[in-house]
């Protein structure tokens, strides 16, 4: 006969100390524009998977790619600004 036993990880999975910190939530919020830009690019790519892209589709893809690059550049510049705070 098998005994049903509570697994410790399952019991403590919702402990307060496992919640995201304020810093982690701020980091997620800061990355959200880049995530949304990636989603828009994926949407544009999905639309043209089974057909030849029209001029409008091609423009949408270009616009989505530029937005992704712009948002990633913003994130990279913010990350670089945090790291380069030392003395020369």
PDB file of N, CA, C and O in Angstrom:
ATOM      1  N   UNK A   1       0.835  -1.162   0.000  1.00  0.00           N
ATOM      2  CA  UNK A   1       0.000   0.000   0.000  1.00  0.00           C
ATOM      3  C   UNK A   1       0.893   1.243   0.000  1.00  0.00           C
ATOM      4  O   UNK A   1       1.837   1.334   0.784  1.00  0.00           O
ATOM      5  N   UNK A   2       0.585   2.209  -0.894  1.00  0.00           N
ATOM      6  CA  UNK A   2       1.351   3.452  -0.973  1.00  0.00           C
ATOM      7  C   UNK A   2       0.752   4.485  -0.027  1.00  0.00           C
ATOM      8  O   UNK A   2      -0.465   4.646   0.071  1.00  0.00           O
ATOM      9  N   UNK A   3       1.646   5.174   0.660  1.00  0.00           N
ATOM     10  CA  UNK A   3       1.194   6.225   1.563  1.00  0.00           C
ATOM     11  C   UNK A   3       1.261   7.566   0.848  1.00  0.00           C
ATOM     12  O   UNK A   3       2.205   7.832   0.104  1.00  0.00           O
ATOM     13  N   UNK A   4       0.285   8.388   1.069  1.00  0.00           N
ATOM     14  CA  UNK A   4       0.284   9.729   0.504  1.00  0.00           C
ATOM     15  C   UNK A   4       1.050  10.618   1.466  1.00  0.00           C
ATOM     16  O   UNK A   4       0.684  10.751   2.634  1.00  0.00           O
ATOM     17  N   UNK A   5       2.107  11.219   0.969  1.00  0.00           N
ATOM     18  CA  UNK A   5       2.966  12.041   1.807  1.00  0.00           C
ATOM     19  C   UNK A   5       3.020  13.436   1.205  1.00  0.00           C
ATOM     20  O   UNK A   5       3.040  13.587  -0.017  1.00  0.00           O
ATOM     21  N   UNK A   6       3.043  14.427   2.032  1.00  0.00           N
ATOM     22  CA  UNK A   6       3.154  15.802   1.570  1.00  0.00           C
ATOM     23  C   UNK A   6       4.607  16.100   1.234  1.00  0.00           C
ATOM     24  O   UNK A   6       5.504  15.845   2.038  1.00  0.00           O
ATOM     25  N   UNK A   7       4.827  16.628   0.075  1.00  0.00           N
ATOM     26  CA  UNK A   7       6.175  17.001  -0.345  1.00  0.00           C
ATOM     27  C   UNK A   7       6.470  18.387   0.206  1.00  0.00           C
ATOM     28  O   UNK A   7       5.658  19.300   0.060  1.00  0.00           O
ATOM     29  N   UNK A   8       7.607  18.548   0.825  1.00  0.00           N
ATOM     30  CA  UNK A   8       7.960  19.808   1.476  1.00  0.00           C
ATOM     31  C   UNK A   8       7.958  20.966   0.492  1.00  0.00           C
ATOM     32  O   UNK A   8       7.497  22.054   0.835  1.00  0.00           O
ATOM     33  N   UNK A   9       8.464  20.761  -0.731  1.00  0.00           N
ATOM     34  CA  UNK A   9       8.495  21.850  -1.703  1.00  0.00           C
ATOM     35  C   UNK A   9       7.086  22.312  -2.053  1.00  0.00           C
ATOM     36  O   UNK A   9       6.850  23.508  -2.226  1.00  0.00           O
ATOM     37  N   UNK A  10       6.168  21.392  -2.156  1.00  0.00           N
ATOM     38  CA  UNK A  10       4.787  21.770  -2.480  1.00  0.00           C
ATOM     39  C   UNK A  10       4.142  22.527  -1.333  1.00  0.00           C
ATOM     40  O   UNK A  10       3.323  23.416  -1.560  1.00  0.00           O
ATOM     41  N   UNK A  11       4.496  22.191  -0.127  1.00  0.00           N
ATOM     42  CA  UNK A  11       3.913  22.863   1.030  1.00  0.00           C
ATOM     43  C   UNK A  11       4.434  24.286   1.144  1.00  0.00           C
ATOM     44  O   UNK A  11       3.678  25.202   1.469  1.00  0.00           O
ATOM     45  N   UNK A  12       5.716  24.475   0.880  1.00  0.00           N
ATOM     46  CA  UNK A  12       6.316  25.801   1.036  1.00  0.00           C
ATOM     47  C   UNK A  12       6.360  26.579  -0.270  1.00  0.00           C
ATOM     48  O   UNK A  12       6.985  27.638  -0.329  1.00  0.00           O
ATOM     49  N   UNK A  13       5.713  26.082  -1.319  1.00  0.00           N
ATOM     50  CA  UNK A  13       5.783  26.746  -2.621  1.00  0.00           C
ATOM     51  C   UNK A  13       5.191  28.143  -2.592  1.00  0.00           C
ATOM     52  O   UNK A  13       5.585  28.995  -3.388  1.00  0.00           O
ATOM     53  N   UNK A  14       4.261  28.391  -1.699  1.00  0.00           N
ATOM     54  CA  UNK A  14       3.629  29.693  -1.652  1.00  0.00           C
ATOM     55  C   UNK A  14       4.026  30.485  -0.419  1.00  0.00           C
ATOM     56  O   UNK A  14       3.273  31.336   0.056  1.00  0.00           O
ATOM     57  N   UNK A  15       5.205  30.202   0.089  1.00  0.00           N
ATOM     58  CA  UNK A  15       5.696  30.935   1.251  1.00  0.00           C
ATOM     59  C   UNK A  15       6.002  32.378   0.857  1.00  0.00           C
ATOM     60  O   UNK A  15       6.299  32.656  -0.304  1.00  0.00           O
ATOM     61  N   UNK A  16       5.929  33.282   1.810  1.00  0.00           N
ATOM     62  CA  UNK A  16       6.153  34.706   1.540  1.00  0.00           C
ATOM     63  C   UNK A  16       7.544  34.975   0.972  1.00  0.00           C
ATOM     64  O   UNK A  16       7.712  35.870   0.143  1.00  0.00           O
ATOM     65  N   UNK A  17       8.524  34.219   1.404  1.00  0.00           N
ATOM     66  CA  UNK A  17       9.888  34.480   0.961  1.00  0.00           C
ATOM     67  C   UNK A  17      10.121  34.067  -0.492  1.00  0.00           C
ATOM     68  O   UNK A  17      11.178  34.362  -1.050  1.00  0.00           O
ATOM     69  N   UNK A  18       9.162  33.396  -1.107  1.00  0.00           N
ATOM     70  CA  UNK A  18       9.296  33.029  -2.513  1.00  0.00           C
ATOM     71  C   UNK A  18       8.672  34.054  -3.455  1.00  0.00           C
ATOM     72  O   UNK A  18       8.772  33.914  -4.674  1.00  0.00           O
ATOM     73  N   UNK A  19       8.037  35.070  -2.912  1.00  0.00           N
ATOM     74  CA  UNK A  19       7.441  36.110  -3.741  1.00  0.00           C
ATOM     75  C   UNK A  19       8.554  36.966  -4.345  1.00  0.00           C
ATOM     76  O   UNK A  19       9.619  37.108  -3.744  1.00  0.00           O
ATOM     77  N   UNK A  20       8.318  37.537  -5.528  1.00  0.00           N
ATOM     78  CA  UNK A  20       9.341  38.402  -6.130  1.00  0.00           C
ATOM     79  C   UNK A  20       9.541  39.665  -5.292  1.00  0.00           C
ATOM     80  O   UNK A  20       8.609  40.200  -4.692  1.00  0.00           O
ATOM     81  N   UNK A  21      10.773  40.109  -5.278  1.00  0.00           N
ATOM     82  CA  UNK A  21      11.088  41.323  -4.527  1.00  0.00           C
ATOM     83  C   UNK A  21      10.670  42.547  -5.342  1.00  0.00           C
ATOM     84  O   UNK A  21      10.330  42.441  -6.520  1.00  0.00           O
ATOM     85  N   UNK A  22      10.703  43.681  -4.702  1.00  0.00           N
ATOM     86  CA  UNK A  22      10.365  44.932  -5.386  1.00  0.00           C
ATOM     87  C   UNK A  22      11.343  45.200  -6.520  1.00  0.00           C
ATOM     88  O   UNK A  22      10.942  45.666  -7.586  1.00  0.00           O
ATOM     89  N   UNK A  23      12.622  44.912  -6.302  1.00  0.00           N
ATOM     90  CA  UNK A  23      13.624  45.105  -7.354  1.00  0.00           C
ATOM     91  C   UNK A  23      13.357  44.207  -8.559  1.00  0.00           C
ATOM     92  O   UNK A  23      13.494  44.632  -9.706  1.00  0.00           O
ATOM     93  N   UNK A  24      12.975  42.967  -8.286  1.00  0.00           N
ATOM     94  CA  UNK A  24      12.670  42.043  -9.380  1.00  0.00           C
ATOM     95  C   UNK A  24      11.441  42.499 -10.162  1.00  0.00           C
ATOM     96  O   UNK A  24      11.420  42.418 -11.390  1.00  0.00           O
ATOM     97  N   UNK A  25      10.435  42.970  -9.467  1.00  0.00           N
ATOM     98  CA  UNK A  25       9.241  43.479 -10.144  1.00  0.00           C
ATOM     99  C   UNK A  25       9.554  44.728 -10.956  1.00  0.00           C
ATOM    100  O   UNK A  25       9.014  44.912 -12.047  1.00  0.00           O
ATOM    101  N   UNK A  26      10.424  45.588 -10.431  1.00  0.00           N
ATOM    102  CA  UNK A  26      10.842  46.775 -11.174  1.00  0.00           C
ATOM    103  C   UNK A  26      11.605  46.394 -12.440  1.00  0.00           C
ATOM    104  O   UNK A  26      11.446  47.025 -13.485  1.00  0.00           O
ATOM    105  N   UNK A  27      12.436  45.354 -12.336  1.00  0.00           N
ATOM    106  CA  UNK A  27      13.191  44.896 -13.503  1.00  0.00           C
ATOM    107  C   UNK A  27      12.250  44.341 -14.576  1.00  0.00           C
ATOM    108  O   UNK A  27      12.441  44.590 -15.766  1.00  0.00           O
ATOM    109  N   UNK A  28      11.248  43.597 -14.150  1.00  0.00           N
ATOM    110  CA  UNK A  28      10.264  43.068 -15.101  1.00  0.00           C
ATOM    111  C   UNK A  28       9.519  44.211 -15.768  1.00  0.00           C
ATOM    112  O   UNK A  28       9.301  44.193 -16.980  1.00  0.00           O
ATOM    113  N   UNK A  29       9.132  45.198 -14.988  1.00  0.00           N
ATOM    114  CA  UNK A  29       8.413  46.349 -15.544  1.00  0.00           C
ATOM    115  C   UNK A  29       9.285  47.128 -16.523  1.00  0.00           C
ATOM    116  O   UNK A  29       8.792  47.618 -17.539  1.00  0.00           O
ATOM    117  N   UNK A  30      10.569  47.244 -16.226  1.00  0.00           N
ATOM    118  CA  UNK A  30      11.484  47.955 -17.121  1.00  0.00           C
ATOM    119  C   UNK A  30      11.662  47.206 -18.440  1.00  0.00           C
ATOM    120  O   UNK A  30      11.863  47.832 -19.481  1.00  0.00           O
ATOM    121  N   UNK A  31      11.592  45.885 -18.411  1.00  0.00           N
ATOM    122  CA  UNK A  31      11.770  45.080 -19.620  1.00  0.00           C
ATOM    123  C   UNK A  31      10.476  44.897 -20.411  1.00  0.00           C
ATOM    124  O   UNK A  31      10.507  44.373 -21.525  1.00  0.00           O
ATOM    125  N   UNK A  32       9.356  45.314 -19.862  1.00  0.00           N
ATOM    126  CA  UNK A  32       8.073  45.074 -20.514  1.00  0.00           C
ATOM    127  C   UNK A  32       7.964  45.687 -21.913  1.00  0.00           C
ATOM    128  O   UNK A  32       7.408  45.027 -22.790  1.00  0.00           O
ATOM    129  N   UNK A  33       8.456  46.907 -22.186  1.00  0.00           N
ATOM    130  CA  UNK A  33       8.375  47.411 -23.559  1.00  0.00           C
ATOM    131  C   UNK A  33       9.108  46.519 -24.571  1.00  0.00           C
ATOM    132  O   UNK A  33       8.646  46.348 -25.699  1.00  0.00           O
ATOM    133  N   UNK A  34      10.239  45.960 -24.168  1.00  0.00           N
ATOM    134  CA  UNK A  34      10.967  45.061 -25.061  1.00  0.00           C
ATOM    135  C   UNK A  34      10.194  43.758 -25.276  1.00  0.00           C
ATOM    136  O   UNK A  34      10.175  43.219 -26.383  1.00  0.00           O
ATOM    137  N   UNK A  35       9.567  43.264 -24.232  1.00  0.00           N
ATOM    138  CA  UNK A  35       8.770  42.038 -24.345  1.00  0.00           C
ATOM    139  C   UNK A  35       7.590  42.270 -25.286  1.00  0.00           C
ATOM    140  O   UNK A  35       7.301  41.437 -26.145  1.00  0.00           O
ATOM    141  N   UNK A  36       6.917  43.395 -25.121  1.00  0.00           N
ATOM    142  CA  UNK A  36       5.780  43.702 -25.990  1.00  0.00           C
ATOM    143  C   UNK A  36       6.211  43.907 -27.439  1.00  0.00           C
ATOM    144  O   UNK A  36       5.479  43.546 -28.360  1.00  0.00           O
ATOM    145  N   UNK A  37       7.391  44.480 -27.644  1.00  0.00           N
ATOM    146  CA  UNK A  37       7.910  44.629 -29.000  1.00  0.00           C
ATOM    147  C   UNK A  37       8.189  43.259 -29.611  1.00  0.00           C
ATOM    148  O   UNK A  37       7.912  43.041 -30.791  1.00  0.00           O
ATOM    149  N   UNK A  38       8.733  42.337 -28.824  1.00  0.00           N
ATOM    150  CA  UNK A  38       8.954  40.975 -29.309  1.00  0.00           C
ATOM    151  C   UNK A  38       7.637  40.291 -29.673  1.00  0.00           C
ATOM    152  O   UNK A  38       7.561  39.566 -30.665  1.00  0.00           O
ATOM    153  N   UNK A  39       6.612  40.522 -28.875  1.00  0.00           N
ATOM    154  CA  UNK A  39       5.296  39.937 -29.152  1.00  0.00           C
ATOM    155  C   UNK A  39       4.740  40.482 -30.471  1.00  0.00           C
ATOM    156  O   UNK A  39       4.188  39.727 -31.272  1.00  0.00           O
ATOM    157  N   UNK A  40       4.885  41.790 -30.696  1.00  0.00           N
ATOM    158  CA  UNK A  40       4.422  42.381 -31.951  1.00  0.00           C
ATOM    159  C   UNK A  40       5.167  41.806 -33.149  1.00  0.00           C
ATOM    160  O   UNK A  40       4.573  41.554 -34.198  1.00  0.00           O
ATOM    161  N   UNK A  41       6.474  41.600 -32.986  1.00  0.00           N
ATOM    162  CA  UNK A  41       7.251  41.002 -34.071  1.00  0.00           C
ATOM    163  C   UNK A  41       6.791  39.574 -34.335  1.00  0.00           C
ATOM    164  O   UNK A  41       6.645  39.175 -35.490  1.00  0.00           O
ATOM    165  N   UNK A  42       6.565  38.818 -33.298  1.00  0.00           N
ATOM    166  CA  UNK A  42       6.067  37.452 -33.479  1.00  0.00           C
ATOM    167  C   UNK A  42       4.704  37.435 -34.157  1.00  0.00           C
ATOM    168  O   UNK A  42       4.447  36.587 -35.012  1.00  0.00           O
ATOM    169  N   UNK A  43       3.839  38.354 -33.786  1.00  0.00           N
ATOM    170  CA  UNK A  43       2.526  38.447 -34.435  1.00  0.00           C
ATOM    171  C   UNK A  43       2.680  38.716 -35.925  1.00  0.00           C
ATOM    172  O   UNK A  43       2.005  38.095 -36.745  1.00  0.00           O
ATOM    173  N   UNK A  44       3.563  39.634 -36.272  1.00  0.00           N
ATOM    174  CA  UNK A  44       3.784  39.957 -37.680  1.00  0.00           C
ATOM    175  C   UNK A  44       4.370  38.760 -38.431  1.00  0.00           C
ATOM    176  O   UNK A  44       4.002  38.504 -39.577  1.00  0.00           O
ATOM    177  N   UNK A  45       5.271  38.035 -37.791  1.00  0.00           N
ATOM    178  CA  UNK A  45       5.867  36.862 -38.440  1.00  0.00           C
ATOM    179  C   UNK A  45       4.849  35.742 -38.601  1.00  0.00           C
ATOM    180  O   UNK A  45       4.852  35.044 -39.615  1.00  0.00           O
ATOM    181  N   UNK A  46       3.987  35.564 -37.621  1.00  0.00           N
ATOM    182  CA  UNK A  46       2.969  34.517 -37.690  1.00  0.00           C
ATOM    183  C   UNK A  46       1.991  34.794 -38.827  1.00  0.00           C
ATOM    184  O   UNK A  46       1.548  33.871 -39.510  1.00  0.00           O
ATOM    185  N   UNK A  47       1.660  36.059 -39.025  1.00  0.00           N
ATOM    186  CA  UNK A  47       0.716  36.408 -40.082  1.00  0.00           C
ATOM    187  C   UNK A  47       1.207  36.004 -41.466  1.00  0.00           C
ATOM    188  O   UNK A  47       0.398  35.669 -42.331  1.00  0.00           O
ATOM    189  N   UNK A  48       2.507  36.030 -41.688  1.00  0.00           N
ATOM    190  CA  UNK A  48       3.032  35.756 -43.029  1.00  0.00           C
ATOM    191  C   UNK A  48       3.625  34.355 -43.158  1.00  0.00           C
ATOM    192  O   UNK A  48       4.310  34.064 -44.139  1.00  0.00           O
ATOM    193  N   UNK A  49       3.375  33.497 -42.195  1.00  0.00           N
ATOM    194  CA  UNK A  49       3.926  32.143 -42.271  1.00  0.00           C
ATOM    195  C   UNK A  49       3.402  31.361 -43.469  1.00  0.00           C
ATOM    196  O   UNK A  49       4.161  30.653 -44.131  1.00  0.00           O
ATOM    197  N   UNK A  50       2.129  31.484 -43.746  1.00  0.00           N
ATOM    198  CA  UNK A  50       1.530  30.639 -44.777  1.00  0.00           C
ATOM    199  C   UNK A  50       1.165  31.396 -46.048  1.00  0.00           C
ATOM    200  O   UNK A  50       0.364  30.915 -46.850  1.00  0.00           O
ATOM    201  N   UNK A  51       1.742  32.566 -46.233  1.00  0.00           N
ATOM    202  CA  UNK A  51       1.470  33.322 -47.449  1.00  0.00           C
ATOM    203  C   UNK A  51       2.667  34.193 -47.797  1.00  0.00           C
ATOM    204  O   UNK A  51       3.558  34.417 -46.979  1.00  0.00           O
ATOM    205  N   UNK A  52       2.662  34.665 -48.998  1.00  0.00           N
ATOM    206  CA  UNK A  52       3.708  35.589 -49.419  1.00  0.00           C
ATOM    207  C   UNK A  52       3.379  36.965 -48.838  1.00  0.00           C
ATOM    208  O   UNK A  52       2.261  37.454 -48.999  1.00  0.00           O
ATOM    209  N   UNK A  53       4.337  37.584 -48.169  1.00  0.00           N
ATOM    210  CA  UNK A  53       4.058  38.878 -47.550  1.00  0.00           C
ATOM    211  C   UNK A  53       3.722  39.954 -48.583  1.00  0.00           C
ATOM    212  O   UNK A  53       4.417  40.100 -49.588  1.00  0.00           O
ATOM    213  N   UNK A  54       2.673  40.688 -48.329  1.00  0.00           N
ATOM    214  CA  UNK A  54       2.331  41.830 -49.175  1.00  0.00           C
ATOM    215  C   UNK A  54       3.219  43.010 -48.776  1.00  0.00           C
ATOM    216  O   UNK A  54       4.027  42.909 -47.853  1.00  0.00           O
ATOM    217  N   UNK A  55       3.057  44.127 -49.487  1.00  0.00           N
ATOM    218  CA  UNK A  55       3.832  45.316 -49.124  1.00  0.00           C
ATOM    219  C   UNK A  55       3.480  45.781 -47.711  1.00  0.00           C
ATOM    220  O   UNK A  55       4.347  46.223 -46.958  1.00  0.00           O
ATOM    221  N   UNK A  56       2.216  45.676 -47.367  1.00  0.00           N
ATOM    222  CA  UNK A  56       1.778  46.056 -46.022  1.00  0.00           C
ATOM    223  C   UNK A  56       2.382  45.129 -44.961  1.00  0.00           C
ATOM    224  O   UNK A  56       2.805  45.587 -43.899  1.00  0.00           O
ATOM    225  N   UNK A  57       2.419  43.821 -45.253  1.00  0.00           N
ATOM    226  CA  UNK A  57       3.036  42.859 -44.334  1.00  0.00           C
ATOM    227  C   UNK A  57       4.519  43.139 -44.169  1.00  0.00           C
ATOM    228  O   UNK A  57       5.047  43.103 -43.058  1.00  0.00           O
ATOM    229  N   UNK A  58       5.192  43.420 -45.284  1.00  0.00           N
ATOM    230  CA  UNK A  58       6.631  43.702 -45.227  1.00  0.00           C
ATOM    231  C   UNK A  58       6.900  44.954 -44.402  1.00  0.00           C
ATOM    232  O   UNK A  58       7.858  45.004 -43.630  1.00  0.00           O
ATOM    233  N   UNK A  59       6.045  45.970 -44.572  1.00  0.00           N
ATOM    234  CA  UNK A  59       6.215  47.194 -43.781  1.00  0.00           C
ATOM    235  C   UNK A  59       5.979  46.914 -42.303  1.00  0.00           C
ATOM    236  O   UNK A  59       6.697  47.433 -41.449  1.00  0.00           O
ATOM    237  N   UNK A  60       4.977  46.098 -41.999  1.00  0.00           N
ATOM    238  CA  UNK A  60       4.708  45.759 -40.604  1.00  0.00           C
ATOM    239  C   UNK A  60       5.882  45.000 -39.995  1.00  0.00           C
ATOM    240  O   UNK A  60       6.252  45.253 -38.849  1.00  0.00           O
ATOM    241  N   UNK A  61       6.468  44.076 -40.748  1.00  0.00           N
ATOM    242  CA  UNK A  61       7.637  43.335 -40.252  1.00  0.00           C
ATOM    243  C   UNK A  61       8.815  44.270 -39.999  1.00  0.00           C
ATOM    244  O   UNK A  61       9.479  44.177 -38.967  1.00  0.00           O
ATOM    245  N   UNK A  62       9.071  45.176 -40.953  1.00  0.00           N
ATOM    246  CA  UNK A  62      10.180  46.126 -40.768  1.00  0.00           C
ATOM    247  C   UNK A  62       9.959  46.999 -39.543  1.00  0.00           C
ATOM    248  O   UNK A  62      10.872  47.216 -38.746  1.00  0.00           O
ATOM    249  N   UNK A  63       8.741  47.496 -39.404  1.00  0.00           N
ATOM    250  CA  UNK A  63       8.410  48.358 -38.266  1.00  0.00           C
ATOM    251  C   UNK A  63       8.572  47.597 -36.946  1.00  0.00           C
ATOM    252  O   UNK A  63       9.079  48.146 -35.968  1.00  0.00           O
ATOM    253  N   UNK A  64       8.143  46.343 -36.924  1.00  0.00           N
ATOM    254  CA  UNK A  64       8.264  45.532 -35.700  1.00  0.00           C
ATOM    255  C   UNK A  64       9.724  45.239 -35.389  1.00  0.00           C
ATOM    256  O   UNK A  64      10.127  45.276 -34.226  1.00  0.00           O
ATOM    257  N   UNK A  65      10.514  44.952 -36.404  1.00  0.00           N
ATOM    258  CA  UNK A  65      11.952  44.697 -36.175  1.00  0.00           C
ATOM    259  C   UNK A  65      12.648  45.943 -35.637  1.00  0.00           C
ATOM    260  O   UNK A  65      13.460  45.870 -34.714  1.00  0.00           O
ATOM    261  N   UNK A  66      12.312  47.100 -36.237  1.00  0.00           N
ATOM    262  CA  UNK A  66      12.929  48.350 -35.758  1.00  0.00           C
ATOM    263  C   UNK A  66      12.543  48.635 -34.311  1.00  0.00           C
ATOM    264  O   UNK A  66      13.367  49.099 -33.523  1.00  0.00           O
ATOM    265  N   UNK A  67      11.286  48.356 -33.965  1.00  0.00           N
ATOM    266  CA  UNK A  67      10.841  48.584 -32.590  1.00  0.00           C
ATOM    267  C   UNK A  67      11.584  47.671 -31.616  1.00  0.00           C
ATOM    268  O   UNK A  67      11.982  48.101 -30.533  1.00  0.00           O
ATOM    269  N   UNK A  68      11.770  46.400 -32.009  1.00  0.00           N
ATOM    270  CA  UNK A  68      12.506  45.466 -31.156  1.00  0.00           C
ATOM    271  C   UNK A  68      13.931  45.963 -30.952  1.00  0.00           C
ATOM    272  O   UNK A  68      14.431  45.974 -29.827  1.00  0.00           O
ATOM    273  N   UNK A  69      14.582  46.371 -32.027  1.00  0.00           N
ATOM    274  CA  UNK A  69      15.959  46.862 -31.906  1.00  0.00           C
ATOM    275  C   UNK A  69      16.027  48.122 -31.045  1.00  0.00           C
ATOM    276  O   UNK A  69      16.945  48.282 -30.241  1.00  0.00           O
ATOM    277  N   UNK A  70      15.058  49.009 -31.216  1.00  0.00           N
ATOM    278  CA  UNK A  70      15.041  50.242 -30.430  1.00  0.00           C
ATOM    279  C   UNK A  70      14.865  49.939 -28.936  1.00  0.00           C
ATOM    280  O   UNK A  70      15.566  50.506 -28.098  1.00  0.00           O
ATOM    281  N   UNK A  71      13.940  49.058 -28.612  1.00  0.00           N
ATOM    282  CA  UNK A  71      13.692  48.726 -27.202  1.00  0.00           C
ATOM    283  C   UNK A  71      14.871  47.982 -26.586  1.00  0.00           C
ATOM    284  O   UNK A  71      15.209  48.202 -25.423  1.00  0.00           O
ATOM    285  N   UNK A  72      15.492  47.109 -27.360  1.00  0.00           N
ATOM    286  CA  UNK A  72      16.674  46.397 -26.839  1.00  0.00           C
ATOM    287  C   UNK A  72      17.837  47.348 -26.635  1.00  0.00           C
ATOM    288  O   UNK A  72      18.610  47.187 -25.690  1.00  0.00           O
ATOM    289  N   UNK A  73      17.973  48.345 -27.514  1.00  0.00           N
ATOM    290  CA  UNK A  73      19.034  49.341 -27.353  1.00  0.00           C
ATOM    291  C   UNK A  73      18.806  50.151 -26.080  1.00  0.00           C
ATOM    292  O   UNK A  73      19.753  50.450 -25.353  1.00  0.00           O
ATOM    293  N   UNK A  74      17.557  50.504 -25.812  1.00  0.00           N
ATOM    294  CA  UNK A  74      17.241  51.241 -24.586  1.00  0.00           C
ATOM    295  C   UNK A  74      17.629  50.409 -23.367  1.00  0.00           C
ATOM    296  O   UNK A  74      18.248  50.916 -22.431  1.00  0.00           O
ATOM    297  N   UNK A  75      17.259  49.125 -23.384  1.00  0.00           N
ATOM    298  CA  UNK A  75      17.618  48.256 -22.250  1.00  0.00           C
ATOM    299  C   UNK A  75      19.129  48.123 -22.098  1.00  0.00           C
ATOM    300  O   UNK A  75      19.653  48.155 -20.984  1.00  0.00           O
ATOM    301  N   UNK A  76      19.824  47.974 -23.220  1.00  0.00           N
ATOM    302  CA  UNK A  76      21.284  47.833 -23.156  1.00  0.00           C
ATOM    303  C   UNK A  76      21.926  49.096 -22.614  1.00  0.00           C
ATOM    304  O   UNK A  76      22.871  49.027 -21.828  1.00  0.00           O
ATOM    305  N   UNK A  77      21.421  50.251 -23.028  1.00  0.00           N
ATOM    306  CA  UNK A  77      21.979  51.512 -22.534  1.00  0.00           C
ATOM    307  C   UNK A  77      21.707  51.702 -21.052  1.00  0.00           C
ATOM    308  O   UNK A  77      22.560  52.207 -20.323  1.00  0.00           O
ATOM    309  N   UNK A  78      20.533  51.303 -20.605  1.00  0.00           N
ATOM    310  CA  UNK A  78      20.216  51.405 -19.181  1.00  0.00           C
ATOM    311  C   UNK A  78      21.117  50.472 -18.378  1.00  0.00           C
ATOM    312  O   UNK A  78      21.644  50.861 -17.336  1.00  0.00           O
ATOM    313  N   UNK A  79      21.294  49.242 -18.861  1.00  0.00           N
ATOM    314  CA  UNK A  79      22.150  48.279 -18.171  1.00  0.00           C
ATOM    315  C   UNK A  79      23.597  48.757 -18.156  1.00  0.00           C
ATOM    316  O   UNK A  79      24.289  48.617 -17.148  1.00  0.00           O
ATOM    317  N   UNK A  80      24.054  49.321 -19.275  1.00  0.00           N
ATOM    318  CA  UNK A  80      25.428  49.823 -19.342  1.00  0.00           C
ATOM    319  C   UNK A  80      25.612  51.014 -18.408  1.00  0.00           C
ATOM    320  O   UNK A  80      26.668  51.165 -17.794  1.00  0.00           O
ATOM    321  N   UNK A  81      24.600  51.853 -18.299  1.00  0.00           N
ATOM    322  CA  UNK A  81      24.685  53.018 -17.396  1.00  0.00           C
ATOM    323  C   UNK A  81      24.792  52.597 -15.946  1.00  0.00           C
ATOM    324  O   UNK A  81      25.462  53.262 -15.157  1.00  0.00           O
ATOM    325  N   UNK A  82      24.141  51.504 -15.584  1.00  0.00           N
ATOM    326  CA  UNK A  82      24.242  51.012 -14.212  1.00  0.00           C
ATOM    327  C   UNK A  82      25.620  50.445 -13.910  1.00  0.00           C
ATOM    328  O   UNK A  82      26.113  50.556 -12.787  1.00  0.00           O
ATOM    329  N   UNK A  83      26.241  49.835 -14.919  1.00  0.00           N
ATOM    330  CA  UNK A  83      27.540  49.196 -14.689  1.00  0.00           C
ATOM    331  C   UNK A  83      28.690  50.185 -14.713  1.00  0.00           C
ATOM    332  O   UNK A  83      29.691  49.986 -14.024  1.00  0.00           O
ATOM    333  N   UNK A  84      28.565  51.242 -15.491  1.00  0.00           N
ATOM    334  CA  UNK A  84      29.694  52.152 -15.675  1.00  0.00           C
ATOM    335  C   UNK A  84      29.671  53.320 -14.705  1.00  0.00           C
ATOM    336  O   UNK A  84      29.862  54.468 -15.105  1.00  0.00           O
ATOM    337  N   UNK A  85      29.442  53.038 -13.457  1.00  0.00           N
ATOM    338  CA  UNK A  85      29.399  54.099 -12.458  1.00  0.00           C
ATOM    339  C   UNK A  85      30.697  54.274 -11.702  1.00  0.00           C
ATOM    340  O   UNK A  85      30.765  55.084 -10.777  1.00  0.00           O
ATOM    341  N   UNK A  86      31.742  53.525 -12.075  1.00  0.00           N
ATOM    342  CA  UNK A  86      32.997  53.554 -11.327  1.00  0.00           C
ATOM    343  C   UNK A  86      33.889  54.713 -11.716  1.00  0.00           C
ATOM    344  O   UNK A  86      33.595  55.464 -12.646  1.00  0.00           O
ATOM    345  N   UNK A  87      34.972  54.844 -10.996  1.00  0.00           N
ATOM    346  CA  UNK A  87      35.934  55.890 -11.272  1.00  0.00           C
ATOM    347  C   UNK A  87      36.788  55.532 -12.464  1.00  0.00           C
ATOM    348  O   UNK A  87      36.972  54.354 -12.769  1.00  0.00           O
ATOM    349  N   UNK A  88      37.310  56.532 -13.137  1.00  0.00           N
ATOM    350  CA  UNK A  88      38.114  56.310 -14.347  1.00  0.00           C
ATOM    351  C   UNK A  88      39.493  55.862 -14.023  1.00  0.00           C
ATOM    352  O   UNK A  88      40.296  55.632 -14.928  1.00  0.00           O
TER     353      UNK A  88
END
